[in-house]
Amino acid sequence: MSDAVEAGDAVENRCLRAARILAPCVSYFVERVSFGAVDDGDCVDVFLREGPHKPDVVISLTHLHHAETGDPIAVQGSFIDEISVEYLPRLPHPWPDDAIGLIDRSADLPELVRLRIAGPSEVDVVASCLTVYTAMSDDEASLPLHG
């Protein structure tokens, strides 16, 4: 198997794992959305919170190609009706219908990931890299360490 195929499989698998991790976050709220810059591009962090009995989640997207959040004030505290992560492959492979037209596709465009959060406010981001961080809930943090 070539490195390019393995890399493609890795990005797609990362998207599938992120989608599984984020699926239970439908009951969460968007605590805040934070934009910034990294070495060679822009980034966005989306902070999700449900309460003390569930872990906080941070979704970090780097090397942005598209970012739409609407009114930043309205997004904060907005509950989540739906959350999804989609893998957007390189050409010549097709994208899902709802992703067509978000950005111009070219042969040099890398594989991408799309995060969509729907609720009273929406977050829609297409980026080259996505990382999901999950903190312990207060309940888990209060348990004694065994070792």
Secondary structure, DSSP 4 states (H G I P E B T S, - for coil): --HHHHHHHHHHHHHHHHHHHHGGGGG-EEEEEEEEEETTEEEEEEEEE--TTS--EEEEEEEEEEEE-S-HHHHTTEEPSEEEEEEEPPTTSPPPGGGTTSS---TT---EEEEEEESSS-EEEEEEEEEEEEPPPHHHHTSPP--
